[in-house]
């Protein structure tokens, strides 16, 4: 098993305290250099506020002046025996694409809810997308408990309502923590302010999550990002989606189904005998093959589906509906092709949490449906629970994100 840091994405409604929670974790674990902490305090003073925990992740001047997160930001969190990367994402609806970018790079999610405001539409939307895009671990933090007088009843009302919403569309491993970033309650250690709470602190809940065993034991799968010519050698570069690979291993190139053997592996221009899931590597083959971006290298015994027709569950984001017989660009891993919508069924309205029986000729904003696509060129696809990179796709038009989908 590899030793990569576990990546947590912080999601939820705007102003519910995502950035502040990250700032508190960074302070409590001494993960920020002293000079950076000093700089934050000076900036806070200049902007007329107390030392703002959110400023540790809100890097842009506009973000600090307006108290909002626009872009995704990552910081390293150091904890004894384990390292983490914390990904802060924006809560505003217009920055949903940025939030989804953070989710696709994460291993687990931390959903933040303001104790005084409770569950908002964006809370539900973020929770849905986290599960929809494959995250199987989620920690729900009811933040700002200090403003709710650390009320057990408030915490239980919010968590019970959220539990009733989640099972309809996700099978995540869930834990729930009452907290206050401002007063450091239940962040790095249990607080005496919530004697009724017997669960872990946020940091303890994060430490309990185990990631990557499934990816490491899965078959080798490597979507090709590019091919570089270095001297007389072609170096195939990309990121291992699942499994591991060794020098001398026999592989298959998809969709052409041609065979070859790994001659050498390179990590940061240094040769290595073996590489594991999540590593970005360069591969040289013993047999010259016509390899291009969008191809997939995999273990010779692994057989993902090669098809021009597939069915995916789609969540539609655009205010312009997706129509029957419409052609749209689909990106899956490093593959991209035009696809035509052949059938729309099992449609659900996320906002109403109910199945829809009418108007099956289009998919509207915030609706999900099972859609049958016909692709112009063959795609290599897989069940999203087995190899997520081959089982997730996005729908685009002129680089505008219109929807996301998964293959089951």
N, C-alpha and C positions, 0 to 999 in steps of 0.2 A: 504493500500500500504506500502511496506517495505522501509527501509531507507538505503539500500545498496549503496555504492558509484557507480557512473556510470563509466564503464570501456571504455576507448578510446584506440584503437590500432593505432599506427603511422606506415604507410606503404608507399612504393614508392621506386624509383630507388636509388642505392647506391650514396652517396655523395650529395644528394639533400637537406640534412639538417634536417632529422627527429630527431636525437639525440640532435642537437643544439636547435631545437624548444622546446623540452621537458625541456632542461636545462634552457632556457629563461623563460618558464612558471614557473618552480620551483623557480627561483630567484625572479621573479616579484611577486610571491604570498608568499614569505618567507616560502616555504615548505621544505627547506633544513636546517638542524641544522648548526649553525655558524661554528662549528668545521669541519663539512664536507666541507663547502665552503672553509675554510682555507686550508684543506688538498688538495682539487682540485687545488687551486692556487699554492701550493707547487709542486704538481706533474707536473703541466703545465710548471713551471719554470725548473724543472729537465729535462723535455723532450724537452726543447728549444722552447716553444710556449707561446702565450698569454694565459690568462685564458680561457680554452676551454669549452664551454657550453656542448659539447657532452660528456665530461668526467663524467658528473653527472649520465649518464646512461651506458656508456661504461665502465664496471667494470673490464674487463679482461685486463691484461698487454698487451697482443697481440693486443687487440682492440685499446688501446690507442696509441701504437707505430705505428700501421698501419692505424689509422684513419678509422676503419670500425667496424660495429656491427656484431657479430657472433651469439650470443644467444639472446633470448628475455629477457628483463629486465622490472621490474615494479617498479614504484615509486608512492607514495601517494601525491596528490595535494590538498592543503587546500585552499578553497575559501569561502568567507562569504555566509552562507546559503546552501552550497552544497560541497560535497567532490567527488574527482575523483581518479581513478587509471589510470595512463598513462603507456601503454605497448609499449616499443620500440622494433622494429623488424628489422632483417637484410634485406638489399636491394639486396645482391648478389644472383644470380640465384641459385648457389649451396646450399644456405641456405633457399630455398623456403619452406621446411618443417618447419623450425623454425618460419618463417613468418606466416604460416598457423596455427601453434599452438597458436600464439598470437591472430589471428583473431577469432578462436573458443572460446576464453575466453573473448571476447569483446562485448560491447553493441553497439558501433558505431566506425567508422573509420575516421582517419584524413590522407588523401592522400597528400603527400608533393611532389611538383614539383619545380625544379630549374628554375627560370625565364630565365636564360641564356641558358639552355639546352632544355627546353620544355619537351614534352611528349616522353618518351622512351618506348621500348617494355616491359620493366619490369614495368613501370608505368601502362600501359594498362593491363598487366597480374595481377598485384596486385588489380587494380580496379575491374577487372572481378571476381577474387576470393573472394573479400570482399562481393560483391553482391551475388555471387554463394553460399557462405556459410551462407547466411542469414542476413547479416547486412543491415538494412534498413535506416540507417542514415549515411551520409558521408559528411565531411567537406573537401573541396579541398583548400589547402594552396599553393599559388604560392609564394615560398620562395625566398630569395636572391634578392628581388626587388631593393635593394640598388645597386647591380651590373648592373641592367637594367635601372638605373636612374629613378626609380619609374614610368616607362612608362605605361600609361593607355593602349596604343595600344598593348604592349607586353602582359599585363595581359588579355586583351579581346581576343587576338588571341589564347592564350593557353586555356582559359576557353571555348571558342566557339568550338574549336576542340575537347576538352574533352567531352563536352555535346553531340556532334554528335556521339561519340563512346559509351557512357554509355547506352542510351536508348535501344540498341539492346539486352542487356542481364541483365538489372537490373531495378528495380523500386524504387530506394532509394530516400529519401528526401535529397536534395543536397543544400549546400551553398558553396560559393567560396570567399576566402579572400586573398588579396595581402598583403604580409608581409615580414619582414626582422628580422630573429632571432638575427642577429649580432647587429642591431641598435634598437631592441625592437619596431619596427614599426608594429602597428595593432596586437600586441600579447595580452597584457592584456587590452589595451585601444586603441581607435582610434588615428591615427597619422596625424599630419598636413602635412606630406610628401606625402600623397595621397589625396589631396583635392577633386579629382574627384570621390573618392570612398565613397559611402553613406551607405554601409552595416556595419555589426557588426565587432568588433575585434574578434580574434580567441577565446578568453575566453568568450566573450558574445555569440558567436555562440554555444560554448559548453554548456553554461548555458541554452540556448533555447531548447535543446533537451530533450524530455520526454521519459523515458524508463520504461518498465515493466508493464504498465497497462494491456497489452494483456496477458502477462504471468500470472499475478495474477488472472485474470478473467477466464482463461482457466481451463479445468478440471484437477484434481489432477493426476499427472503422476510421477512415481518414479522408474527409472531404478536401479536395485539392483547391488551394487558394491561388497558386501561381506556379510557374516553372521557370527557373533561372538557368541560364547558360553560363557556367563558370569553367573557363578553360575548355576542355573537351568533354566536360561532364554536365549532364542535365540534373539539376537539383529540384526535386518536387517539394514545395513548401506548403505548410498548413498546420492545423491544430488537431491533435488526436481527439476524436469525439468519444470513443469508448475503447476499452481494452488496452492491450500493450503490444509492442512490436519489438522484434529482435533482429540483429544482423543475421542474415542467412535464412530468414523466414520466407516461405512461399506466400505470395499474395495474388489477388485477382483485381484487375482494373475494370471498373464498371462505368458506363453500361456496356462497353465493348466485350467484356468477359475474357479478355486476354490475360494470360498468366505471366508472372515474372518472379524474381527472387530479390530480396533486399540485399544490396551489396554493402551499403554503409548508411549510417544514421548520423546526423549532425545536429547539435544543440548549441546555439550561439557560436557557430563556426568550429566547434570542437566535436570530434568524433566520439560516439558513445555506442556501447554494445546493445543497450535496451532503452526504450522510452515508454512512458505510461500515459493514460488518459489525462487530458488538459494541457499536455506539453505541446508547445509549438516547436516543430522540428523540420529538418530538411532530409529528404530521402533520395538516395541514388540506387538505381536498379541495375541488375546484371545484364538485362536484355533491354535494348532501346525500344520504347513504346511511344506512340503518339499520345502523350498525356497533356491535358489542358484544364484550365480552371472549370470547375463544375463536375469533373470526374470524381470518382470515389475509389480509393484503395481500401481493400478489406482482406481479412484472412481468407485463405482459399476455401475453407469449409463454411464460411458465412454467406448466406444468400438473402440479402434484402430484396424487396420487390423491385423489378424494373418494369415500368408500365407507362402507358399514355393515358390511362384512366384510373382515377382514384377518388375516394370519398373522404372529405375532411370536415371536421366541425369548425365552423367559422364564427368569429365574433366580429361584427361590422362596426367600424368606428366613424365612418364618413357620414355627413348629413345628406349626401346624395346616395340613394339606394343602389344596391347591387341587383341587377336584373337578370332574369332567365335569358339564356343565349348570349349574354354579354361576354366579351373577351377582355381578359385582364392579365397583367403581369404577375407571376408568382415566383417568389424566391424561397428556395428550400436549401438550407446550408449554403454552399457556394453555387448551387444550381439556379438558373433562372430561365423561364420560358413563358410564352403566352398560353393561357388556358381559357377554355370556354365553359360557361356554366350550363350544365346539361339538366340538372334537377335540383330543386330546393325542397327539403322536407324536415320534419321534426323541429319546427321553428319555435323559439322561446324569446319572450321579452324579459330582459334582465331586470329592468326597473320594476316590472309588475310581478316578476318571479312566477310566470305562468306560461304554459304552452299555447301557441297560437294556431288556429285552424284556418284562418282566412288569409287571402292574398299571398299564395305560395309562389307567385311569380317574381317576387322581389324580397330582398333582405334590407331592413331599415336600420338606422343608427341604434346601437345598444341592443340589437337582436342577435341571437345565435341560431344557427341551423346546420343540419347535415347537408352538405352540398357535394354533388357529383361533378367532377371536372374532367374535361378532355384536354390533354396537353398537346401542344404542337410537336414537341420532341419528347423522347423517353426520359423519365425521371427515376432516380433511385430513391425509394421511400421505405419507411419502416414505421412500426407502431411507436408512438411517442414515448411510451413507458419503457421501451427497450433501448432505443438510441434516440434521444431527444432531438439531436441536430437533424436527423433525417425524418423526424416525425412532426416537426414544427415548420410552419411557413408563414410568410407575410404576403399580402396583396397590395400592389402599388400601382401608381400612375404618375409618370414624370417625377419619380423620387418622392411622391407624397404617399405616406402610409394610409391605406384605406381600411385594412382589416388584418386580423391574424387568424391562424388556423392550426389545428392539430389533426394528426392522422391516428385513427384507432383500428 
